[in-house]
Protein backbone atom coordinates (compact mmCIF):
# COMPACT_ATOMS: atom_id res chain seq x y z
CA UNK A 1 0.00 0.00 0.00
CA UNK A 2 1.39 3.44 -0.95
CA UNK A 3 2.28 5.76 1.94
CA UNK A 4 2.69 9.50 2.45
CA UNK A 5 4.06 10.80 5.74
CA UNK A 6 2.10 14.04 6.07
CA UNK A 7 3.88 15.33 9.19
CA UNK A 8 7.66 15.13 9.52
CA UNK A 9 10.30 17.51 10.86
CA UNK A 10 13.82 17.99 9.56
CA UNK A 11 16.78 20.13 10.67
CA UNK A 12 20.23 20.79 9.23
CA UNK A 13 22.58 17.96 10.13
CA UNK A 14 24.80 20.14 12.33
CA UNK A 15 21.91 21.07 14.65
CA UNK A 16 19.67 18.00 14.28
CA UNK A 17 20.76 16.37 17.54
CA UNK A 18 20.45 19.59 19.56
CA UNK A 19 17.06 20.51 18.06
CA UNK A 20 15.71 17.00 18.60
CA UNK A 21 16.85 17.04 22.22
CA UNK A 22 15.08 20.37 22.70
CA UNK A 23 11.81 18.94 21.39
CA UNK A 24 12.17 15.94 23.67
CA UNK A 25 12.73 18.21 26.66
CA UNK A 26 9.66 20.28 25.83
CA UNK A 27 7.47 17.16 25.71
CA UNK A 28 9.37 15.29 28.42
CA UNK A 29 9.61 12.38 26.00
CA UNK A 30 12.26 10.22 24.38
CA UNK A 31 12.76 10.80 20.65
CA UNK A 32 12.99 8.02 18.09
CA UNK A 33 15.95 9.55 16.21
CA UNK A 34 17.72 12.81 15.50
CA UNK A 35 15.74 14.77 12.92
CA UNK A 36 18.22 14.77 10.06
CA UNK A 37 17.13 14.28 6.46
CA UNK A 38 19.09 11.02 6.27
CA UNK A 39 17.42 9.60 9.36
CA UNK A 40 13.96 10.57 8.12
CA UNK A 41 14.31 8.96 4.72
CA UNK A 42 16.05 5.87 6.12
CA UNK A 43 13.21 5.32 8.58
CA UNK A 44 10.58 6.03 5.94
CA UNK A 45 12.17 3.63 3.47
CA UNK A 46 11.49 0.79 5.90
CA UNK A 47 7.73 1.21 5.42
CA UNK A 48 7.86 2.42 1.82
CA UNK A 49 7.07 6.13 2.23
CA UNK A 50 6.76 7.71 -1.21
CA UNK A 51 6.26 11.34 -0.15
CA UNK A 52 6.89 13.46 2.94
CA UNK A 53 5.45 16.73 4.15
CA UNK A 54 8.52 18.28 5.78
CA UNK A 55 8.45 21.29 8.06
CA UNK A 56 9.90 22.99 11.10
CA UNK A 57 8.64 25.65 13.53
CA UNK A 58 9.79 29.24 13.94
CA UNK A 59 9.91 29.60 17.72
CA UNK A 60 10.79 33.27 17.24
CA UNK A 61 10.04 35.54 14.26
CA UNK A 62 13.70 35.92 13.30
CA UNK A 63 14.10 32.17 12.72
CA UNK A 64 11.65 32.00 9.82
CA UNK A 65 13.90 33.09 6.95
CA UNK A 66 16.68 30.58 7.59
CA UNK A 67 14.25 27.73 8.25
CA UNK A 68 12.46 28.40 4.98
CA UNK A 69 15.73 28.57 3.08
CA UNK A 70 16.68 25.17 4.50
CA UNK A 71 13.30 23.52 3.84
CA UNK A 72 13.18 24.95 0.31
CA UNK A 73 16.69 23.73 -0.48
CA UNK A 74 15.98 20.22 0.82
CA UNK A 75 12.79 20.02 -1.24
CA UNK A 76 14.79 20.85 -4.38
CA UNK A 77 17.30 18.10 -3.58
CA UNK A 78 14.76 15.44 -2.56
CA UNK A 79 11.82 14.97 -4.97
CA UNK A 80 9.87 13.06 -2.32
CA UNK A 81 9.68 16.19 -0.15
CA UNK A 82 6.80 18.66 -0.12
CA UNK A 83 7.68 21.57 2.15
CA UNK A 84 5.70 23.85 4.44
CA UNK A 85 7.02 27.24 5.48
CA UNK A 86 7.76 28.30 9.05
CA UNK A 87 6.19 31.61 10.04
CA UNK A 88 5.42 33.28 13.37
CA UNK A 89 2.12 35.04 14.18
CA UNK A 90 3.97 38.04 15.64
CA UNK A 91 6.10 38.67 12.52
CA UNK A 92 5.75 42.24 11.30
CA UNK A 93 7.04 41.32 7.84
CA UNK A 94 4.99 38.15 7.40
CA UNK A 95 3.79 39.14 3.91
CA UNK A 96 7.38 39.50 2.72
CA UNK A 97 8.43 36.22 4.30
CA UNK A 98 5.41 34.45 2.84
CA UNK A 99 6.38 35.74 -0.61
CA UNK A 100 9.89 34.43 0.04
CA UNK A 101 8.51 31.02 1.04
CA UNK A 102 6.35 30.86 -2.07
CA UNK A 103 9.34 31.71 -4.24
CA UNK A 104 11.05 28.65 -2.75
CA UNK A 105 8.14 26.44 -3.82
CA UNK A 106 6.75 25.79 -0.34
CA UNK A 107 3.13 24.67 -0.32
CA UNK A 108 1.73 25.65 3.08
CA UNK A 109 2.61 26.98 6.52
CA UNK A 110 3.47 25.27 9.82
CA UNK A 111 2.41 26.94 13.09
CA UNK A 112 3.21 25.68 16.59
CA UNK A 113 1.27 27.91 18.95
CA UNK A 114 2.63 26.26 22.11
CA UNK A 115 6.25 26.88 21.06
CA UNK A 116 5.39 30.39 19.93
CA UNK A 117 3.24 31.17 22.99
CA UNK A 118 0.52 32.85 20.93
CA UNK A 119 -3.10 31.67 21.04
CA UNK A 120 -4.33 30.34 17.71
CA UNK A 121 -7.26 32.76 17.71
CA UNK A 122 -5.40 35.75 19.18
CA UNK A 123 -6.79 38.97 17.67
CA UNK A 124 -3.28 40.01 16.66
CA UNK A 125 -3.05 37.01 14.32
CA UNK A 126 -6.28 37.24 12.33
CA UNK A 127 -4.84 39.25 9.42
CA UNK A 128 -1.85 36.87 9.46
CA UNK A 129 -4.15 33.92 8.77
CA UNK A 130 -6.28 35.85 6.30
CA UNK A 131 -3.16 36.29 4.20
CA UNK A 132 -2.74 32.52 3.97
CA UNK A 133 -6.39 32.10 3.04
CA UNK A 134 -6.01 34.73 0.29
CA UNK A 135 -3.09 32.71 -1.09
CA UNK A 136 -5.01 29.39 -0.79
CA UNK A 137 -2.30 27.99 1.49
CA UNK A 138 -3.15 25.33 4.08
CA UNK A 139 -1.88 25.78 7.62
CA UNK A 140 -0.60 22.80 9.58
CA UNK A 141 -1.27 23.53 13.23
CA UNK A 142 0.22 21.68 16.15
CA UNK A 143 -2.97 20.99 18.10
CA UNK A 144 -3.57 20.41 21.78
CA UNK A 145 -1.69 19.81 25.01
CA UNK A 146 -2.77 19.09 28.56
CA UNK A 147 -0.43 21.83 29.86
CA UNK A 148 -1.37 24.77 27.62
CA UNK A 149 -4.41 26.35 26.03
CA UNK A 150 -2.72 28.10 23.09
CA UNK A 151 -3.63 25.34 20.61
CA UNK A 152 -6.88 24.00 22.03
CA UNK A 153 -9.64 22.76 19.70
CA UNK A 154 -11.86 25.55 21.07
CA UNK A 155 -9.41 28.17 19.86
CA UNK A 156 -9.16 26.53 16.45
CA UNK A 157 -12.95 26.62 16.11
CA UNK A 158 -12.86 30.30 17.04
CA UNK A 159 -10.22 31.05 14.40
CA UNK A 160 -12.10 29.19 11.69
CA UNK A 161 -15.22 31.23 12.42
CA UNK A 162 -13.16 34.41 12.06
CA UNK A 163 -11.31 33.23 8.92
CA UNK A 164 -13.72 30.77 7.28
CA UNK A 165 -11.70 30.45 4.08
CA UNK A 166 -8.60 29.21 5.92
CA UNK A 167 -7.72 25.58 5.16
CA UNK A 168 -6.45 23.83 8.28
CA UNK A 169 -4.52 20.62 8.81
CA UNK A 170 -5.15 19.95 12.52
CA UNK A 171 -2.34 17.73 13.74
CA UNK A 172 -2.62 14.96 16.33
CA UNK A 173 -6.24 13.99 15.59
CA UNK A 174 -7.09 17.68 16.06
CA UNK A 175 -5.90 18.05 19.65
CA UNK A 176 -3.22 16.03 21.44
CA UNK A 177 -4.65 14.97 24.83
CA UNK A 178 -7.77 17.09 24.12
CA UNK A 179 -9.69 14.61 22.00
CA UNK A 180 -12.93 15.01 23.94
CA UNK A 181 -12.95 18.66 22.82
CA UNK A 182 -12.16 17.67 19.23
CA UNK A 183 -15.25 15.46 19.27
CA UNK A 184 -17.33 18.59 19.96
CA UNK A 185 -16.13 20.37 16.81
CA UNK A 186 -18.38 20.51 13.78
CA UNK A 187 -17.24 19.08 10.44
CA UNK A 188 -15.97 21.75 8.07
CA UNK A 189 -15.02 21.45 4.42
CA UNK A 190 -11.75 23.28 5.17
CA UNK A 191 -10.76 21.16 8.19
CA UNK A 192 -8.43 18.16 7.88
CA UNK A 193 -6.56 16.08 10.45
CA UNK A 194 -3.44 13.98 10.75
CA UNK A 195 -2.78 10.92 12.89
CA UNK A 196 0.62 12.00 14.21
CA UNK A 197 1.65 11.73 17.89
CA UNK A 198 -1.69 10.19 18.79
CA UNK A 199 -1.93 6.56 17.76
CA UNK A 200 0.12 5.34 20.74
CA UNK A 201 -2.06 7.26 23.20
CA UNK A 202 -5.58 7.85 21.93
CA UNK A 203 -8.20 5.29 22.89
CA UNK A 204 -9.25 3.18 19.93
CA UNK A 205 -12.93 4.06 20.37
CA UNK A 206 -12.13 7.77 20.31
CA UNK A 207 -9.99 7.45 17.17
CA UNK A 208 -12.79 5.60 15.41
CA UNK A 209 -15.37 8.09 16.68
CA UNK A 210 -13.43 11.03 15.23
CA UNK A 211 -12.86 9.17 12.00
CA UNK A 212 -16.57 8.49 11.66
CA UNK A 213 -17.67 12.01 12.62
CA UNK A 214 -15.39 13.94 10.28
CA UNK A 215 -15.04 11.32 7.55
CA UNK A 216 -12.12 9.10 6.62
CA UNK A 217 -11.41 11.43 3.66
CA UNK A 218 -10.34 14.12 6.14
CA UNK A 219 -7.42 12.22 7.69
CA UNK A 220 -3.74 11.99 6.69
CA UNK A 221 -1.15 9.58 8.09
CA UNK A 222 1.74 11.33 9.84
CA UNK A 223 4.59 10.18 12.07
CA UNK A 224 5.67 13.49 13.65
CA UNK A 225 9.24 12.32 13.01
CA UNK A 226 11.57 12.41 14.94
CA UNK A 227 9.17 11.66 17.79
CA UNK A 228 7.97 8.24 16.66
CA UNK A 229 9.19 5.16 14.82
CA UNK A 230 7.36 4.97 11.45
CA UNK A 231 7.27 1.15 11.57
CA UNK A 232 5.44 1.25 14.90
CA UNK A 233 3.13 4.07 13.81
CA UNK A 234 1.84 2.22 10.78
CA UNK A 235 1.19 -0.87 12.90
CA UNK A 236 -0.83 1.31 15.27
CA UNK A 237 -2.88 2.66 12.40
CA UNK A 238 -3.64 -0.86 11.19
CA UNK A 239 -4.62 -1.86 14.73
CA UNK A 240 -7.63 0.47 14.54
CA UNK A 241 -9.28 -2.19 12.37
CA UNK A 242 -10.24 0.08 9.48
CA UNK A 243 -10.93 -1.42 6.09
CA UNK A 244 -8.22 -1.70 3.46
CA UNK A 245 -9.91 1.05 1.46
CA UNK A 246 -10.04 3.34 4.51
CA UNK A 247 -6.37 2.71 5.28
CA UNK A 248 -5.48 3.43 1.66
CA UNK A 249 -7.22 6.80 1.86
CA UNK A 250 -5.50 7.80 5.11
CA UNK A 251 -2.08 6.54 4.07
CA UNK A 252 -2.00 8.06 0.58
CA UNK A 253 -5.11 9.01 -1.36
CA UNK A 254 -6.42 11.88 0.78
CA UNK A 255 -3.15 13.79 0.79
CA UNK A 256 -2.41 13.00 -2.85
CA UNK A 257 -5.86 14.19 -3.88
CA UNK A 258 -5.56 17.41 -1.86
CA UNK A 259 -2.26 18.38 -3.51
CA UNK A 260 -3.16 16.80 -6.85
CA UNK A 261 -0.03 14.65 -6.80
C-alpha positions as CSV (number, residue, x, y, z in Angstrom):
1,X,0.0,0.0,0.0
2,X,1.4,3.4,-1.0
3,X,2.3,5.8,1.9
4,X,2.7,9.5,2.4
5,X,4.1,10.8,5.7
6,X,2.1,14.0,6.1
7,X,3.9,15.3,9.2
8,X,7.7,15.1,9.5
9,X,10.3,17.5,10.9
10,X,13.8,18.0,9.6
11,X,16.8,20.1,10.7
12,X,20.2,20.8,9.2
13,X,22.6,18.0,10.1
14,X,24.8,20.1,12.3
15,X,21.9,21.1,14.6
16,X,19.7,18.0,14.3
17,X,20.8,16.4,17.5
18,X,20.5,19.6,19.6
19,X,17.1,20.5,18.1
20,X,15.7,17.0,18.6
21,X,16.9,17.0,22.2
22,X,15.1,20.4,22.7
23,X,11.8,18.9,21.4
24,X,12.2,15.9,23.7
25,X,12.7,18.2,26.7
26,X,9.7,20.3,25.8
27,X,7.5,17.2,25.7
28,X,9.4,15.3,28.4
29,X,9.6,12.4,26.0
30,X,12.3,10.2,24.4
31,X,12.8,10.8,20.6
32,X,13.0,8.0,18.1
33,X,15.9,9.6,16.2
34,X,17.7,12.8,15.5
35,X,15.7,14.8,12.9
36,X,18.2,14.8,10.1
37,X,17.1,14.3,6.5
38,X,19.1,11.0,6.3
39,X,17.4,9.6,9.4
40,X,14.0,10.6,8.1
41,X,14.3,9.0,4.7
42,X,16.0,5.9,6.1
43,X,13.2,5.3,8.6
44,X,10.6,6.0,5.9
45,X,12.2,3.6,3.5
46,X,11.5,0.8,5.9
47,X,7.7,1.2,5.4
48,X,7.9,2.4,1.8
49,X,7.1,6.1,2.2
50,X,6.8,7.7,-1.2
51,X,6.3,11.3,-0.1
52,X,6.9,13.5,2.9
53,X,5.4,16.7,4.2
54,X,8.5,18.3,5.8
55,X,8.5,21.3,8.1
56,X,9.9,23.0,11.1
57,X,8.6,25.7,13.5
58,X,9.8,29.2,13.9
59,X,9.9,29.6,17.7
60,X,10.8,33.3,17.2
61,X,10.0,35.5,14.3
62,X,13.7,35.9,13.3
63,X,14.1,32.2,12.7
64,X,11.7,32.0,9.8
65,X,13.9,33.1,6.9
66,X,16.7,30.6,7.6
67,X,14.3,27.7,8.2
68,X,12.5,28.4,5.0
69,X,15.7,28.6,3.1
70,X,16.7,25.2,4.5
71,X,13.3,23.5,3.8
72,X,13.2,24.9,0.3
73,X,16.7,23.7,-0.5
74,X,16.0,20.2,0.8
75,X,12.8,20.0,-1.2
76,X,14.8,20.9,-4.4
77,X,17.3,18.1,-3.6
78,X,14.8,15.4,-2.6
79,X,11.8,15.0,-5.0
80,X,9.9,13.1,-2.3
81,X,9.7,16.2,-0.1
82,X,6.8,18.7,-0.1
83,X,7.7,21.6,2.2
84,X,5.7,23.9,4.4
85,X,7.0,27.2,5.5
86,X,7.8,28.3,9.1
87,X,6.2,31.6,10.0
88,X,5.4,33.3,13.4
89,X,2.1,35.0,14.2
90,X,4.0,38.0,15.6
91,X,6.1,38.7,12.5
92,X,5.8,42.2,11.3
93,X,7.0,41.3,7.8
94,X,5.0,38.2,7.4
95,X,3.8,39.1,3.9
96,X,7.4,39.5,2.7
97,X,8.4,36.2,4.3
98,X,5.4,34.5,2.8
99,X,6.4,35.7,-0.6
100,X,9.9,34.4,0.0
101,X,8.5,31.0,1.0
102,X,6.3,30.9,-2.1
103,X,9.3,31.7,-4.2
104,X,11.0,28.7,-2.8
105,X,8.1,26.4,-3.8
106,X,6.8,25.8,-0.3
107,X,3.1,24.7,-0.3
108,X,1.7,25.6,3.1
109,X,2.6,27.0,6.5
110,X,3.5,25.3,9.8
111,X,2.4,26.9,13.1
112,X,3.2,25.7,16.6
113,X,1.3,27.9,18.9
114,X,2.6,26.3,22.1
115,X,6.3,26.9,21.1
116,X,5.4,30.4,19.9
117,X,3.2,31.2,23.0
118,X,0.5,32.8,20.9
119,X,-3.1,31.7,21.0
120,X,-4.3,30.3,17.7
121,X,-7.3,32.8,17.7
122,X,-5.4,35.8,19.2
123,X,-6.8,39.0,17.7
124,X,-3.3,40.0,16.7
125,X,-3.1,37.0,14.3
126,X,-6.3,37.2,12.3
127,X,-4.8,39.3,9.4
128,X,-1.9,36.9,9.5
129,X,-4.2,33.9,8.8
130,X,-6.3,35.8,6.3
131,X,-3.2,36.3,4.2
132,X,-2.7,32.5,4.0
133,X,-6.4,32.1,3.0
134,X,-6.0,34.7,0.3
135,X,-3.1,32.7,-1.1
136,X,-5.0,29.4,-0.8
137,X,-2.3,28.0,1.5
138,X,-3.2,25.3,4.1
139,X,-1.9,25.8,7.6
140,X,-0.6,22.8,9.6
141,X,-1.3,23.5,13.2
142,X,0.2,21.7,16.1
143,X,-3.0,21.0,18.1
144,X,-3.6,20.4,21.8
145,X,-1.7,19.8,25.0
146,X,-2.8,19.1,28.6
147,X,-0.4,21.8,29.9
148,X,-1.4,24.8,27.6
149,X,-4.4,26.3,26.0
150,X,-2.7,28.1,23.1
151,X,-3.6,25.3,20.6
152,X,-6.9,24.0,22.0
153,X,-9.6,22.8,19.7
154,X,-11.9,25.6,21.1
155,X,-9.4,28.2,19.9
156,X,-9.2,26.5,16.5
157,X,-12.9,26.6,16.1
158,X,-12.9,30.3,17.0
159,X,-10.2,31.0,14.4
160,X,-12.1,29.2,11.7
161,X,-15.2,31.2,12.4
162,X,-13.2,34.4,12.1
163,X,-11.3,33.2,8.9
164,X,-13.7,30.8,7.3
165,X,-11.7,30.4,4.1
166,X,-8.6,29.2,5.9
167,X,-7.7,25.6,5.2
168,X,-6.5,23.8,8.3
169,X,-4.5,20.6,8.8
170,X,-5.1,20.0,12.5
171,X,-2.3,17.7,13.7
172,X,-2.6,15.0,16.3
173,X,-6.2,14.0,15.6
174,X,-7.1,17.7,16.1
175,X,-5.9,18.0,19.7
176,X,-3.2,16.0,21.4
177,X,-4.7,15.0,24.8
178,X,-7.8,17.1,24.1
179,X,-9.7,14.6,22.0
180,X,-12.9,15.0,23.9
181,X,-12.9,18.7,22.8
182,X,-12.2,17.7,19.2
183,X,-15.2,15.5,19.3
184,X,-17.3,18.6,20.0
185,X,-16.1,20.4,16.8
186,X,-18.4,20.5,13.8
187,X,-17.2,19.1,10.4
188,X,-16.0,21.8,8.1
189,X,-15.0,21.5,4.4
190,X,-11.7,23.3,5.2
191,X,-10.8,21.2,8.2
192,X,-8.4,18.2,7.9
193,X,-6.6,16.1,10.4
194,X,-3.4,14.0,10.7
195,X,-2.8,10.9,12.9
196,X,0.6,12.0,14.2
197,X,1.7,11.7,17.9
198,X,-1.7,10.2,18.8
199,X,-1.9,6.6,17.8
200,X,0.1,5.3,20.7
201,X,-2.1,7.3,23.2
202,X,-5.6,7.9,21.9
203,X,-8.2,5.3,22.9
204,X,-9.3,3.2,19.9
205,X,-12.9,4.1,20.4
206,X,-12.1,7.8,20.3
207,X,-10.0,7.4,17.2
208,X,-12.8,5.6,15.4
209,X,-15.4,8.1,16.7
210,X,-13.4,11.0,15.2
211,X,-12.9,9.2,12.0
212,X,-16.6,8.5,11.7
213,X,-17.7,12.0,12.6
214,X,-15.4,13.9,10.3
215,X,-15.0,11.3,7.5
216,X,-12.1,9.1,6.6
217,X,-11.4,11.4,3.7
218,X,-10.3,14.1,6.1
219,X,-7.4,12.2,7.7
220,X,-3.7,12.0,6.7
221,X,-1.2,9.6,8.1
222,X,1.7,11.3,9.8
223,X,4.6,10.2,12.1
224,X,5.7,13.5,13.7
225,X,9.2,12.3,13.0
226,X,11.6,12.4,14.9
227,X,9.2,11.7,17.8
228,X,8.0,8.2,16.7
229,X,9.2,5.2,14.8
230,X,7.4,5.0,11.5
231,X,7.3,1.2,11.6
232,X,5.4,1.3,14.9
233,X,3.1,4.1,13.8
234,X,1.8,2.2,10.8
235,X,1.2,-0.9,12.9
236,X,-0.8,1.3,15.3
237,X,-2.9,2.7,12.4
238,X,-3.6,-0.9,11.2
239,X,-4.6,-1.9,14.7
240,X,-7.6,0.5,14.5
241,X,-9.3,-2.2,12.4
242,X,-10.2,0.1,9.5
243,X,-10.9,-1.4,6.1
244,X,-8.2,-1.7,3.5
245,X,-9.9,1.0,1.5
246,X,-10.0,3.3,4.5
247,X,-6.4,2.7,5.3
248,X,-5.5,3.4,1.7
249,X,-7.2,6.8,1.9
250,X,-5.5,7.8,5.1
251,X,-2.1,6.5,4.1
252,X,-2.0,8.1,0.6
253,X,-5.1,9.0,-1.4
254,X,-6.4,11.9,0.8
255,X,-3.2,13.8,0.8
256,X,-2.4,13.0,-2.9
257,X,-5.9,14.2,-3.9
258,X,-5.6,17.4,-1.9
259,X,-2.3,18.4,-3.5
260,X,-3.2,16.8,-6.9
261,X,0.0,14.6,-6.8
